[in-house]
Amino acid sequence: MTNVENGMTRRDAIRRVSGVGLGIASMLRVNPPVAAQGGAPPVIPPAGDPKFPAPPSWKTELKQLAPNVYAYVQAGGPGQGNGGGISNAGVIVADDKLMVIDTLSAPLHIKAMITATRAAVGNRPFKHVVNTHHHGDHVGNNQYFPDAEIIGHEFCRQEVMKLPWPAAWEKREGWAEGGEVRKIAPPTTTTSDDSTLRYHYGNTVVELIHMGVAHTWGDVLVYLPQHKVIFLGDVGFHYVVPFSHAGHVTKWLTVVDRILAMDVELIVPGHGPLGGKKEFAEMGEYYRVLKTEARKRFDRGMSPGQAAADIRLGKFDNWIGPERILLNTFRLYCEFDGTLTPVLDVARITKAAEEFNAIQKAAGRNRSQPMMDGLD
């Protein structure tokens, strides 16, 4: 067990606060719209591990992956604030139309992507939008494609229609100028479980695949077999801690194994830089290590908040968003005790966050970070 800043170990901190109400609920300021859709309160990140290097940084760019295939990757890395909400997208081109894969979080994000796309491929009409899942950083700007067919899983459509978005954006640097109208635009064409929907964009075959429950109950993967490229949405995170708030970790790992067995060379994650099977397998390793460590503590009778504060994950403690260990541990506990559902139990995760934050404060850490930023 390593020492923390004031010389107290994590285990000492757990002992100090276990069962003690420290009155820290006021620091858990839950954004009401986020909470209503199954959001999570801010938590204090665990310390990084100096024995391992920091993850790389990456820049925002529209990058061509193959003929008529582009990924739009938003910048991130240490010190760049790329946590929840800063997601990736894709564009597939035919002579007379464009397909967009996910529509990002905020007006300024999607406007920048559209501008970059027009500069690269010209003024072709947007005919199709694919939503890889229902979270706001992937469906939040569907309205900017009013003439497009919007495609997603049936579960995605159901959940998008529940999103309690305010009527307009508030001004936020890098996100919105303020006053932009917000409109829910759910998928109008839906897929179902274990299905594949195939489009032909010129010579490019585009397969929309649902492999089962993973990050959510309605994930759709976009596979281009002839180019060995796959867009994963949030089934994939590279150098960013994955987020299981609406998913099932064990089933997600099954999907990871299926993807790793596919004929794929280039992977576009929902968050993080472009990569291949090596980077994607590392995300799977994160969950395999965490599941093992969480199960040990569950069997000892530790609460999820105590367990998350006690677990150290080595190199993964340095990934972007280490505070997500609390929510990921909580969801694993829900698997272990049979209470897992497709949406987050906000009351229980808030209680776990209170305990986790109290332990972190007792250990000398006190700067909370949101596990979700925006609507991811």
N, C-alpha and C positions, 0 to 999 in steps of 0.2 A: 504494500500500500504506500503510495507516495504522499509526501507532505504537501499541504497547500500553503497559501501565502503567509499565514500567521503561525505556522508550525502545527496546526491542528490537522489530524487526518480526517478524511471523509467519514470513516467509521466513527471517530470521536464526535464529529458533528451530528451524525445520525443519532448517536446515543443521547446527545444533549437535547435534541428537539423532538425525539420520538414521543408522541402522545401529548406534547405540550402545545397549547394554542398561543402563538406569538403575535396575533393581531396583525398579520401581514396581508389580510384580504384586500386592503385598500390599494396595494400595489398591483393587484390583478385586474387591470382595467380592461374588461372585455368589450370590444367593439360590438354593439348590439347586432348589426346586420351579420357580422361574422359569426357571432354566437348562435344566432337563429338558424344558420345553415350548418351547424355542427362545427363551429370554430373552437379555438383553444386559446387560453389566456397566455400572457407573457410569462416567460420563465427566465431564470438567471443561467446563462450558459456555463457548462463545466469548463475547467481549465484545459488548454491544449496540452499536447505531450511534446516536450522539447526534444525527445529522442528521435522524433520523426520529422521529416521535412514538411513545410507548408505546401498546400496544393498549388497548382499553377494558376496563373491569371489568363483570361482570354478576352478578346475584344468583340464588340458588336460588328457583325458583318453579314451580308448576303453572299453566301459562298456556293459556287456551282459544284455539285457533287458528281454529276453525270450529264450527258446531253439532255437539256430541258428539265433538269432537276436541281433545285436550290434549297439550301437550308438557311433560315434566318436565325442566327445565334446572337443573343443579347449578352453583353459584357458581364464578367464576374470574376471572382477570385478574392484572395485575401485583401481586406480593407476596402473593397468596392461595394459592399452592402448588398451583394446579390444573394438574397435569401428567398423567402416566398414571394411569388408574384412576378419575378423576373424570369420569364419562360422563353422557350424557343418555338419556332414555327417553320413551315415549309411551303414551297411553291413548286407546282408541276405545270409545265407549259405544253400546250398544243398550238397548232397554227392559228386556231380561232378562239382559244379559251384558256383560262387559267384555273387551277385548283389550288386553294389555300388550305394548309393543314394547321389548324388552331389560330385563334385570333387575339392572343395576348391579353394583358391585363387592362391597359389604360389607353385613352385616346392618343396620347403622344407616342406611345409604343407602336400602335397599329398604323398611325400616319407615317411614321418613319419607315416601317416595313413596306407600306404601299409605295412610298416615294422611291425606295431602293429597288423595288420590283419593277416599277415603270422605267426606271433608268436602265435596267438590265435587259428587259424583254419587250419594252414598248407598251402601247396602250391597248392591250387585248382585254376583253371582258372577263370578269371573274364569274365563272359559271358554277363552281362547286366550292363549298367550305366543308371540311371534315373536322369535327370536334372529337378529339381523342378521348375526352371524358368531360364531366360536367363542371369542374372547378373553374372559378371565375377568371383565372389567368389563362384559360384556354378557350373560353366561350365569351369573354367579357366584351368583345367588340364585333360580334356577329352582325350587329346592326349596320356596320359599315359596308356590308356586302348585300344590299337590299334585293338585288336581282339574282342572287345565287341560291342554288339548292343547298340546304344545310343538312349534313349527314352525320349521324351518330348512333350510338346504341340506344335502345329503347329506355334503358335506365337513365342514360344521360339526358334524354328529353324530359323524363319525369322530374329529374332533380333540377334541371335548368328552370323549369316552370315554377319551381318553389323559391327561387332565389329572391330574397327580400332587398333588392337594390333600391337605393334612393333615386329620386327623379333626375338628379343632375350631379355632375362631378364637382367637388370642391377643388379649388386651386391647389396644386401640389407640384413642386418643382420636379421636372423630368417625367411627370405622369399626366398632368392635366392643366390646361390653362384656366379652368374654372368655368362652370356653367354649361359644359357639354351635356346634352341630354343622354340619359342612360335608358336603354330599352332592352328588355329581355327578348331574345330571338332564339327560340329553341330549335333543335333539329326538326326538319320537316320530312325527312326520309330516315327511317331507322332500321338498324340491324338487330339481330337477336343473338342469343347465346350460341357459341360454337359455330358461328356462321362466317362466310367469306363473301364479300361483295366485290365484284371486279369491274373496273373502269378501264377504258382504252383511251389514253391521251396521245393521239398521234401513234407513234410506234412504242410508246411507253405503257406497259401493263401496270396497273395500280390495284393492288389487292388490299381491301379493308378487312382485317381479321380480328375477331374476338376469340381469345384463347381461354377465357375464364376469369374469375375474380383475381385481381391483383391489387393495384393502387386503389381501384374502386370496383364496384360491381358491374361497371359498364365501360371498360377500357376497349378502345379500338386501336389496333396497330396498322400502320400504313407501310406495306411491303412492296418493293419494286424488284421482283425476282431477277429480271435480266441485268439489273445494275448491282445486285447484291447490297441494296440499301434498305434500311428500315427506319421509320420514324416511330418512336415508342411513346410519345407523350410522357406522362409521368410514371409509366412502367419503368422508365430509365432515368437515373440521376448519375452524373459523372462528377466526382469531386465535390458534390453537394449531398448532404445527408438526406437520404430518402425519407418520405413522409407518409405514414400509414394511417392518417386520421380517418380515412373513409375506406380502408382496405383490409386485407387479410394477409398477414405476413407469410404464413405457411403456404397458402395457395399462390401467393405472389412468387415465392421461390420455385414452385412448380412451373410457372410461366417462364421464369428466368431460365430454367433448364431447357425448356422447349425452344426458346429463342436462341440459346447458345448452340443448339443442335441444328439450327437452320443454316442454309447457305447464305450467310450474311458477312460482309466485310466492313461496311461503314454503318455506324449507328448514330442516329440523331436523338439524344435524350430530351426529355422535357425541360430539364435544367442542367446546365453545365456545358462544357465544350464538346465538340464532335469527338467521337472515339470509335473503338471497335469492340471486339468481344473481351479484350483484356480489361478495359475500363468498366464495361457492363458487368463482367464477372466479379469485379471488386465490389460493386454495389451489392451483389448477391452475398459476397463474403461478409459485408457489414451486417446483414440481417442474420446470417448463420451464426456469427460470433455473438451477436446481441441475444438471439433466441436462446443459445446455450447458457449464457450468463444470467439472463432473466429467469430461466427455468430453475437454475440452482437457487436463486433467492426466493422465488415463489415457493419452492419446496421447503425452504427454511422458515416460511411464514412472514417474510418481509413484505411490506406494502409496496405498491408500484412506485410511489414517490421515493421511498427509502432505497429501493433497488436501483432506480435510475441514478440516484445520487452516488451510489456505491460502485457502480460499474465503470470501469475504464476500458477503452477500446483501442488504445494505441494510436496508430496512424489515423484512424477514423475520428479521433477527438480533434484533429486539425482540419477536418473537412468543413465546408461552409454550412453553418446552421447546426452546431453541435448540441444546442438546446433541445433539438427534436428527439434526443434520447428519451426524454420524459414521456412524450406522447407515444413513441414507438414501443417503449417498455409497457406503457399502459395498455396498448392494443394487444400486445402479446399476453399480458395478464388476462385480458378478456377472452382470448383464445383458451388459455389454460383453465379458466374457471367456467367456461361455457356461456359467457354473457356477450360475446361479440355480435354486433349488428352492423348493417351497412352504413349507419350514421354514428357519429361520435356522441357518447353520453357526456354532455357538457358539465353536468353537476359533478359527476365522478372525476372527470379529468381536472376540473377546477380544484377539487379537494386534493388530488394528487399533486397538482402544481403548487398549492399552498405548502404542502409538506416538503416538496423538493426545494422550493425557494427558501424555506426556513433553514434547511440543511445547508444550502449554499451560502446564506447569510452568516450562519454560525461559523462557516469555514472561511469567512473573510471575503466573499464575493457578493456583490449587491447590485449589479447592473442588469436589469431584466431586458430580454429581447422577445419580440413576438415570434411564436412558432409559425404564425401565418402573417404575411404582409400583403394587404389588399385582400384578394378573394381566392387565393390558391388552395 
